[in-house]
């Protein structure tokens, strides 16, 4: 476990990577990140839930997100003190919701400072993602050993396929069709074969370490027939699918930000989500100039 703080726009957030690879943010750090007044234990938990139930915020918080905010994680810090925290992805999703409310101008005057702070954090998260930022801040990405990587894969992937359920949102495919100049129909399920290669490139090679390589092993292509099953059937529902859906949202947002320009999109994608190397590290990007 590592416990170096994550710093975004001058906002310092205590974060931890637990021994099994779970990224957590302390309850106090969660409150600081949102610019809320302090409260520990059950009081702190109530303050966060009460905030999410505010009139301006509640419509933007899904039932799933609200339920996850009720699940706290107890863990021991490096000094042996037992702390209470939340899974890190929760902060990113809450920040995005509050930032949206702020930009829509529906927060009260007393809440605007929280909205401004969330906008700063949302900008930082949108470029890389809270998981990658925590890994970098704590040094976990560099010191992660092979067994930690295997534990991550064990949580992410299933040995036996599950029942298929729709996972990819239509907006993701519409983005690709627009950038390639193809005619898009929401009702159509037929897609050019090359789309599968784009999914490997945009999603599985950038989603988590070694996921693409492992999927090729457990769900191989059959010569001349493609894959017998959907890759999403081998991704765990409790851990892998939430990360996959979050990644798809982020990649689709990059498509919109690029103006649906293929070259611009690829450059943004390389900046935000470099591919993973075989050792689990991110592929380093060449220096770039924002004025290019």
Secondary structure, DSSP 8 states (H G I E B T S, - for coil): -B---EEETTEEE-EEE-TTS-EEEEHHHHHHHHT-----HHHHHHHHHHHHTSHHHHTTS-HHHHHHHT--EEEE-TTS-EEEEEEHHHHHHHHHHHHHHHHTT-S-GGGHHHHHHHHHHHHHHHHT-HHHHHHHHHTHHHH--HHHHHHHHHHHB-SS-------S-HHHHHHHHHHHT----TT-----THHHHHHIIIIIHHHSTTHHHHHHHHT-EETTTEESS-GGGGB-TTTHHHHHHHHHHHHHHHHHHTTS-HHHHHHHHHHHS--B-TTS-B-------TT-
